[in-house]
Amino acid sequence: MTKKKLLRFGSVLGIAVLGAGALAACSSADPLDNSAGSEEPDAGGSLVVGSQDYYSNEIIAEIYAQALEAGGYEVDRQMRIGQREVYMPEIEGGKIDVFPEYTGNLLQYLDADATATESQEVYDALAEAMPDGVRVLEQSEASDQDSYVVTKEFAEEHDLTSIGDLAGIEGLTLGGNSELEVRPYGPEGLKSVYGVDVAFTPIEDSGGPLTVKALTDGQVQLVDLYTANPVLAGGDLVVLEDPEALFLASQVVPLASDAVDDEAAAIINEVSAALTAEDLVALNARSVDEEAAAPTIAADWLAEKDLA
């Protein structure tokens, strides 16, 4: 362990962190038995680190968890607990202390009328929109935002480069998680911003292999894939340009409850500073191609970056 890490580790030994109750969906413990948001920490407590039901988000959450543990914090993991409609009430209720999010999508969830589109302005608007008791820490360079994707063959057939080029093509069906149907950038957004009419088919694997198969088999013509999905590097799929910013810039950003003290925040911010866009694609590829477990992927990355 480096001198820097010894100093950091020593600075947090003996600091009690605020306990947070385990999620009702993931634990038999009483979900109301937590004191998140109070001013004084409970001795022997732990920080609850959660993630979306999405492999890439789980990897990032696991990185946060292991980095905190290396800094002397006790961590309670609550991974794969659903999508935003499920976990945000838990975060706002103080049941989750640390959670990786995405700036643009979260801003639209909190403020459907948000007008910010570029990375820094989205981050600033998000910081202002956060509910009481929850704050954003420093955003990462890494981005994993939604994008509309077609097959290379379909793009060549219809001379497609941007989303607007889809206007006028009949019989289009969009595939993605069921919540996409009501997102601001879903069918309604496609119509209002780009004049594109689509039907919708739910595919519940967050842009995973089922979504890709539906696209390549022609069951749908358009899908929502995250930009750090390693499948996009294969060359068989085309990400359509979005000149009208239907999708807001979405950098990886940690959410933190009042239980996260300055030392813990500094540890997580150090992770954010080290996590690049290329790193995130590589981390995701290890999960998809190697089927490596999130704890293994996280531990290897932290060791590579000398953060644990």
N, C-alpha and C positions, 0 to 999 in steps of 0.2 A: 504494500500500500504506500502511495506517495505521501510526502510530507503534507501536501495540500489536503489529502483525504484524511490523514490522521488529525489534522487540525479541525476539519469540518466535522468528523465523527465525534471528536472530543467536545465540540461545541454543542452538540445536541444530546450527549449522554446525560441522563437525569432529567431531561425536559419531559414533562408529562404532556401528552397530547389529548385533545378532547375526544372522548368516546362518541361513537355514533352507532345507533341501533342497526342491526342487520335488516335487510329488506325482507318484507313479509313473503315475497315471491321466492326468495332464495334461502330462507332460514326459518327455523322454528322459533327463534327468539322474538320477543315482543317488539314489533317495529316502532312502537311509540316510546319505548324505553331508550331514548337517546337524548343527549343534552347538547347537540350541535347548535351552534349559534350563541352559547353562553360565553361570558367573558373569561371565566376561569376554567382551565383544563382539568379533567378528571384523571387522577393518578391511575396508571395501568390501562388507560384507554387505548384505542387504536384508530387510525385513519381508515375510513372505508373508501376503497378505490373501486370504481365501477366501470363498465364498458357497455357499448351497444351490442346487439346480437349480430355482430359483423366481425369477421376474423381480423381484419386490419385494425379496427378500433380496439379489439381485445389485445393485440400485440402492443399497441401504444400504451394502453392501460397497464399492461404487465411491465413494461419498461418503467413507468412511473412507480409502480409498486415496488419493484426490485431496487430502484434507485433510493426510494425512501427507506427501505429496509437497510440498505448499505449505510445510510446516514443515521441509523439508530432508531428509526421509527417502527412501531408495530403496525402491521397492515392487515386489514380484513378485506379480502377480495370478494366482490360481487359482480362477476362477469356475465356477459351475454344476457342482460336483463331486459332486452326489448329495444324498441325504437323510441324516438323522441317523445311521442305522446305518452309512453309508459314511464320513462325514467325522469323526465324533467320535473313532474310533480314530486318525485322522491328527492331529487336534488334540492328543489325549492323548500321541501319540508325538512331539510337538514339530515336526511337519512343516508346521503352519500356525500363524501367530502372532496373527492378528486375524481374528475371525469374528463376524458379527452373528447373534444367537440370540434366543430368546423364552423368558422366564423360566419360565412355567408348564409348557410342553411339555418344556423341557429338564430341569426338576426331576423330572417324572414319568419321563423316560427314565433319569435317574440314580438315582432313588429311587421305585420303584413304590408304596411305602407312604406317601408323603408326605401329610401331612394339611393343610398350609397351603393357603389358597385366595385370600386377599386379596393385593393387589399387594405391599405392603412385606414381609409375612410370607413370601410366596413368594420374593421376592428374597433375604431373609435366609437362608432355608432352602437356596436354591440356592448361595449363597456358601459355606455350610458343606459342601455336597455335592460341590463341585468337586474333580476329581482333582488329584493333585500336579502342579505345573508349569503349571497353568492357573487363571486367576482371572477373575472378572467385574469389569468396570469399572462405571461408574454407569449405571443403567437410564434409559431415555428415557420421556417421557410417552406416546410413540407406542406403540400396541398393534396387533397384527395376529393376533389369536387365532382359534382354530377356533370355528365356530358351526354350528348345525344350521339349515338353511334349506329352506323349502317355497315353492311358488308361492302367490301371493296368492289365486288361485282355489281351490287345495286348502285353504288356511287358512280361507277363508270357508265352503267346503263342509262342513268338519268342525269349525268353530268353534274354531280352534287359536290359542292365544297363547303357550303354553309347551311345552317338550318333553314333559312329562308328559301333555299332552292327546292325544298320539299313542297312548297305551295303549289297547288294545282294537280299534284299527283293523287289519283283516286285510290281508294282501298287501302290506305295506310293504317296499320295497327301498331300502337306503341306498347311495349312490354316493360314491366318493372314492378317493384314492390307495390302492394295495394295502395299504400298511402300516397304514392306518386299521383294517383288519379285526382287528388284534391290539393296537391302542392301548387304554389303559385307558378312554378315552371312546368306543370303537367299539361294535360290537354287544353285547359283553358288558357294557360300562358302561351302555348304554341299558337293557338288561334288568335289571341289578342295582339301578340307581339309580332308574329311572323305570318299570320294568315294561313296557317297550316292546320288542316282538319285531320284528326286521327280518331280511330276507335281505340279502346284500351283493353289489354289483357293483363291481369295480375300474375306475376311470377315471383314467388316469395323466397328468393335466395340472395337478395341484395346485390344483384349484378354478377352472380356466380355462374357456375357451369350450366345450370338450367336455363338461365337467361341467354347466355351465349349460344346454347344449342337451339333454343327457340328462334334466335335470329338467323343462324346459319342454315337451319332447316326450312326457313321461309314461313314459319308459323306467325312471326311478326316481322315487320320491315324496319323497325326503329326500336332501340332499347336505350335505357339509362344505365350507363356504366360509370364507375368512379375512375378518375383520371390516373390513379396510381395502380389500377388493375394491371397485373403483368401481361394479361392476354392482349393488351393493346400494342405490345411490342412485337407481336408476331407478324404484322403486316397484312393480315387478312381482313382487318376491320378498319373503318375510317371514322375518326372523330370529326363531327361537323363543326365548323367554326360558328361562333356565337357573337357576331358583331354588335347586337343590340343588348348584350349582357342580360339575357334571360336568366342565366345562372350568375349569381353573385360570386365574387372571389371568395374562396373558402380555404383558409389556412387552418392547419391543425392548431388548436388552442386548448389549454387546460382550464377547466372550471374548478374553482376552489371554494369551499365553505369557510365560515369563520373559524372552524377548527384548525385550519391550515395556518400555522404560524409562519413567521418570516423565514426561519431556517428551512422549513419544509418547502415553502414557496421557492426559495433560492435553489434548492435541489431540483425541483421540477422545471424551473426556468433554465437551468443548466442543460437539462435534457432537450428542451425546446430549441435552445441555441445550437445544439449539436445535430439535431435531426434535419436532414436535407430531403429535398424532393426525390433525389436518386436513392437515398437510403430507404425511403418508404416503399418505393417500387421493389427494391431488393428484398426488404423484409417480407413484403407480400408474396414475392416469388418463392421464398423459402417455404411459406405456408402452403401455397398452391402447388408448386412443382415437387417439393420434397416432402410435403405433408408433415413438416416439423411442427412441434407443439409451440404455442405462444410463449410459455416460460423459457424454453430452450432458445428460441429466436431472440427474445429480449435479453437473456443473459449473455449471449454471444455478442450482441450489438453493444451492450454496456461495457463489456470487456474490451471490445475493439476501440471504443471511444475513451477508455480509461475513466469510466464514470462509476464503476463499482468494483 
